[in-house]
Structures are given as C-alpha cells and as structure tokens.
Amino acid sequence: MAPTLQDHDAYCEKLVREHDRDLWLACLFAPQPARKHIHALYAFVLETSDIREKVSQPLLGEMRLRWWRDIIDADTPGDAQAHPVAAALLAAAAQFDLPRDEMTAFLDARIFDLYDDPMPTLAALEAYCLATDAAPIRWAGKILGAATNAAFDDAGVALGLTKILRSGKPAFIPQDLSAASGLTGARRELATLARRKYDSAYRAATELPAGREALLPAATVPLYLEQLARTGYDPDVALSEPSPLRRQWRLWRAARGAGL
C-alpha cells in the first residue's frame, strides 16, 4: 500500500526526535492538532541544513536544494508524494497558506553552507539568520494562528547566531567584525547581539495572544550563551553542553512564561 499522509507525519516526527531532541521537546508544547504540521516544517529544515555533510561536492548539494525548490514551486505535488517530508511540508503549506517565497529564500540562503566563502558583513549574517532560522519560527507561528510579531524574527536571529557560535565554523564570523575586533572579539560581539535579540523577542512575546509556542526552539539560547561566556569566547576552548535536564527544565519554564 502507498504511504498515507499520516505515515508521512509520523516520519517527520521521528526525524525531528532523532536528530534534534530539544527541538522535538519544544514542539510538544504546541497544541496537538498543529504539532504534526510543525514537525513537517522542522523535518524540512533538518533535511536541508546538513546537505553539505551528505554530498561529496558543492554542486551536488546545489542540485539537492534545486530539487526542493522545484517541489515548492510546483503547482502540483508530483514527485513530492514519494518523499515523506516533502509531502507533509506541502500539505502544511497548502492548509495554512505558508509563504512559499520565504521557503525558496530559505533554500537560497542554504547555498552558503555548501562553500567555504567567508561571511562578508554582520548585516549579511543577520540576513542569513532571518532566512534560515527566523523563517521556520514565523511559519510555525502562522500555523498556531499568530499575527505578525517582531518576536519571531528576533528569536530566530538569536537562535541562528547561537548555533553559529556553537558550531565554531570561522567562515560564518563576519569579516567586518573580525577585522575590527579579532576572532575572539567578534565572537563576543555576536554573543552580545544574540542576547540582545533574545531579550527583545522575550519582550515582544508578551504581546502575542497566540502562537507563543513557536518561539520555544530559541528558549535554550541563554544556556548556550552562558557556556560560551565561560570559554571567554575563545574558539580554541572546548565548549561544554548544558545538561539535557537543564535544557528540558528551561523549555518547561519558558512554555509557562518564564522566558520565550
């Protein structure tokens, strides 16, 4: 028998649970009817965020991103029905009128991941984070019935910057910051900006009558920024991870209003 949409939803949840347990736990706080659609969004994010590790050369990565773009741009499901994540994503996009132009912008931004070109400026890095980390939070907010709010963009930038600092990849450190402050100083400035964006998102979230659960993927940002501060922002100092229990406790408190 051909897989059903229910099978695709189960696949997406499994993918999120196995590859990013904190993200999966954050999704659990969303109302049950919306949860499967949010799983589809983040399964799409996970499928496209590690393409570099799956291919032997950048051109093959671009071909994979092109396939996703063709699926999203198509008027009919076509090949998407054979791919559980694509099928679930398109179903969510159709039901909630998700912005497909933002999805294609997300894929375009992911091309940067495939190469070793340096990030030229802080403005370019913020634009990258808005396209790759803030956009899925906005989509989840729309699924949850939220109106447009600055909290989604600020939370996404905070999350994206924190991920970059945790990864230790020097190509993502903006050249204008590192030229002015050195690598360690640039990392400190990015961490400061991430905290400022997180605090701004927290303030803006108080105005959300619905959809606050969409912000929870960024709830652990302060924990990681604390760990970065303990290293003195030195990229050569090993970064320890907050314990799973601390991360879960942070998510639980944030879901009840003590944070994002």
C-alpha positions as CSV (number, residue, x, y, z in Angstrom):
1,M,0.0,0.0,0.0
2,A,1.1,3.5,-0.7
3,P,2.2,5.6,2.3
4,T,-0.5,7.9,3.7
5,L,-0.2,11.5,4.9
6,Q,-0.4,10.0,8.4
7,D,2.6,7.9,7.6
8,H,4.5,11.0,6.4
9,D,3.6,12.9,9.6
10,A,5.0,10.0,11.7
11,Y,8.2,10.0,9.7
12,C,8.6,13.7,10.2
13,E,8.2,13.5,13.9
14,K,10.6,10.6,14.1
15,L,13.2,12.6,12.1
16,V,12.9,15.6,14.4
17,R,13.0,13.4,17.6
18,E,16.1,11.5,16.5
19,H,18.1,14.5,15.1
20,D,17.2,17.3,17.5
21,R,15.6,16.2,20.7
22,D,15.5,19.7,22.2
23,L,13.5,20.8,19.1
24,W,11.2,17.8,19.4
25,L,10.6,18.6,23.0
26,A,9.8,22.2,22.1
27,C,7.3,21.1,19.6
28,L,5.5,19.0,22.2
29,F,4.2,22.2,23.8
30,A,2.3,23.2,20.7
31,P,-1.4,22.2,20.6
32,Q,-1.7,18.6,19.4
33,P,-3.6,19.4,16.1
34,A,-0.9,21.7,15.0
35,R,2.1,19.6,16.1
36,K,2.3,17.4,13.0
37,H,2.5,20.4,10.8
38,I,5.3,21.9,12.8
39,H,7.1,18.6,12.7
40,A,6.9,18.8,8.9
41,L,8.4,22.3,8.9
42,Y,11.4,21.3,11.1
43,A,11.9,18.0,9.2
44,F,12.3,20.1,6.1
45,V,14.8,22.3,8.0
46,L,16.8,19.3,9.1
47,E,16.7,17.7,5.7
48,T,18.2,20.8,4.1
49,S,20.5,22.0,6.8
50,D,23.1,19.2,6.7
51,I,23.3,18.7,2.9
52,R,27.0,19.6,2.9
53,E,27.7,16.5,5.1
54,K,25.8,14.3,2.7
55,V,27.5,15.2,-0.6
56,S,31.0,15.0,-2.0
57,Q,31.0,18.3,-3.7
58,P,29.0,21.6,-3.6
59,L,27.4,21.2,-7.0
60,L,25.7,18.0,-5.8
61,G,24.4,20.0,-2.8
62,E,23.1,22.7,-5.1
63,M,21.3,20.0,-7.1
64,R,19.5,18.8,-3.9
65,L,18.5,22.3,-3.0
66,R,17.2,22.8,-6.6
67,W,15.1,19.7,-6.2
68,W,13.5,21.1,-3.1
69,R,12.9,24.4,-4.8
70,D,11.2,22.7,-7.8
71,I,9.0,20.8,-5.4
72,I,8.0,24.0,-3.5
73,D,7.5,26.0,-6.8
74,A,5.4,23.3,-8.5
75,D,1.7,23.7,-8.9
76,T,1.0,20.0,-8.4
77,P,2.6,17.6,-5.8
78,G,4.3,15.4,-8.4
79,D,7.5,13.9,-7.0
80,A,6.8,15.2,-3.5
81,Q,4.4,12.3,-2.8
82,A,7.3,9.9,-2.9
83,H,9.2,11.9,-0.3
84,P,7.6,11.9,3.2
85,V,9.0,15.2,4.3
86,A,8.1,17.0,1.0
87,A,4.6,15.6,1.1
88,A,4.0,16.7,4.7
89,L,5.5,20.1,4.1
90,L,3.4,20.8,1.0
91,A,0.3,19.7,2.9
92,A,1.1,22.1,5.7
93,A,1.9,24.9,3.3
94,A,-1.4,24.4,1.5
95,Q,-3.5,24.2,4.6
96,F,-2.0,27.3,6.3
97,D,-1.1,29.3,3.2
98,L,2.6,29.4,4.2
99,P,4.8,31.8,2.2
100,R,6.5,29.7,-0.4
101,D,8.7,32.7,-1.4
102,E,10.2,32.5,2.1
103,M,10.7,28.8,1.7
104,T,12.6,29.3,-1.6
105,A,14.6,32.2,0.1
106,F,15.4,29.7,2.9
107,L,16.8,27.3,0.3
108,D,18.8,30.0,-1.5
109,A,20.4,31.0,1.8
110,R,21.4,27.4,2.4
111,I,23.7,27.6,-0.6
112,F,26.2,29.5,1.6
113,D,26.5,26.3,3.7
114,L,28.0,24.4,0.8
115,Y,31.0,26.5,0.3
116,D,33.9,28.0,2.4
117,D,33.4,31.6,1.3
118,P,33.6,33.9,4.3
119,M,30.5,35.8,5.6
120,P,31.3,39.4,4.5
121,T,29.4,41.5,7.0
122,L,27.3,41.4,10.1
123,A,24.3,42.6,8.0
124,A,24.8,39.6,5.7
125,L,24.9,37.3,8.7
126,E,21.7,38.7,10.1
127,A,20.0,38.3,6.8
128,Y,21.2,34.7,6.7
129,C,19.7,34.0,10.2
130,L,16.5,35.7,9.2
131,A,16.2,33.4,6.2
132,T,17.3,30.1,7.8
133,D,16.3,30.3,11.5
134,A,13.7,33.0,11.9
135,A,11.6,31.9,8.9
136,P,10.7,28.5,10.3
137,I,9.7,30.1,13.6
138,R,7.4,32.5,11.6
139,W,5.9,29.6,9.7
140,A,5.2,27.8,13.0
141,G,3.7,30.9,14.4
142,K,1.3,31.1,11.4
143,I,0.3,27.5,11.9
144,L,-0.6,28.4,15.5
145,G,-2.7,31.4,14.5
146,A,-0.2,34.1,15.5
147,A,-0.2,37.5,13.9
148,T,3.0,39.1,12.6
149,N,5.2,40.0,15.5
150,A,8.9,41.1,15.9
151,A,9.4,38.3,18.4
152,F,9.6,35.7,15.7
153,D,12.4,37.4,13.8
154,D,14.4,38.4,16.9
155,A,14.1,34.9,18.4
156,G,15.3,33.4,15.1
157,V,18.3,35.7,14.8
158,A,19.2,34.9,18.4
159,L,18.9,31.2,17.7
160,G,20.9,31.4,14.5
161,L,23.7,33.4,16.0
162,T,24.0,31.0,18.9
163,K,24.1,28.0,16.6
164,I,26.9,29.6,14.6
165,L,28.9,30.3,17.7
166,R,28.4,26.8,19.0
167,S,29.5,25.3,15.6
168,G,32.9,27.1,15.7
169,K,32.9,27.5,12.0
170,P,35.1,30.5,11.2
171,A,33.5,31.1,7.8
172,F,30.4,32.4,9.5
173,I,32.1,35.0,11.5
174,P,31.6,38.3,9.6
175,Q,34.8,39.7,8.1
176,D,34.0,43.2,9.1
177,L,33.7,42.2,12.8
178,S,36.8,40.0,12.8
179,A,38.8,42.7,11.0
180,A,37.9,45.3,13.7
181,S,37.9,43.1,16.8
182,G,39.8,39.9,16.1
183,L,38.1,36.5,16.1
184,T,37.6,36.3,19.8
185,G,36.2,39.8,20.0
186,A,33.9,39.2,17.0
187,R,32.5,36.1,18.7
188,R,31.9,38.2,21.9
189,E,30.0,40.8,19.8
190,L,27.9,38.1,18.2
191,A,27.0,36.6,21.6
192,T,26.1,40.1,22.9
193,L,23.9,40.6,19.8
194,A,22.3,37.2,20.3
195,R,21.4,38.0,23.9
196,R,20.0,41.4,22.9
197,K,17.8,39.8,20.2
198,Y,16.7,37.1,22.7
199,D,15.7,39.8,25.2
200,S,13.9,41.8,22.6
201,A,12.0,38.7,21.5
202,Y,11.0,38.0,25.1
203,R,9.6,41.5,25.5
204,A,7.7,41.3,22.2
205,A,6.3,37.8,23.0
206,T,4.2,39.3,25.8
207,E,2.1,40.9,23.1
208,L,1.3,37.6,21.5
209,P,-2.3,36.3,22.1
210,A,-1.5,33.1,20.3
211,G,1.5,31.3,18.8
212,R,4.0,31.8,21.6
213,E,4.9,28.1,21.5
214,A,6.5,28.8,18.1
215,L,9.3,30.7,19.9
216,L,10.3,27.7,22.1
217,P,13.1,26.5,19.9
218,A,15.0,29.6,21.0
219,A,14.3,29.1,24.7
220,T,17.7,27.4,25.4
221,V,19.7,30.3,23.9
222,P,20.6,31.8,27.3
223,L,22.0,28.4,28.4
224,Y,24.4,28.2,25.5
225,L,25.4,31.8,25.7
226,E,26.3,31.2,29.4
227,Q,28.6,28.3,28.3
228,L,30.2,30.5,25.6
229,A,30.9,33.2,28.1
230,R,32.7,30.7,30.3
231,T,35.1,30.0,27.4
232,G,35.9,33.7,27.1
233,Y,34.6,33.3,23.5
234,D,37.9,31.7,22.6
235,P,37.2,29.4,19.6
236,D,40.1,27.1,20.7
237,V,38.5,26.4,24.1
238,A,36.2,23.4,24.1
239,L,32.5,24.3,24.6
240,S,30.6,22.1,27.0
241,E,26.9,21.4,26.5
242,P,24.3,22.3,29.1
243,S,22.9,19.0,30.6
244,P,19.8,17.6,29.0
245,L,17.9,18.1,32.3
246,R,18.8,21.8,32.3
247,R,17.7,22.2,28.7
248,Q,14.4,20.4,29.4
249,W,13.8,22.5,32.6
250,R,14.5,25.7,30.6
251,L,11.9,24.6,27.9
252,W,9.3,23.7,30.5
253,R,9.7,27.1,32.3
254,A,9.7,29.0,29.0
255,A,6.5,27.3,28.0
256,R,4.9,28.6,31.1
257,G,6.0,32.2,30.6
258,A,9.4,32.3,32.3
259,G,11.2,33.1,29.1
260,L,10.3,32.9,25.5
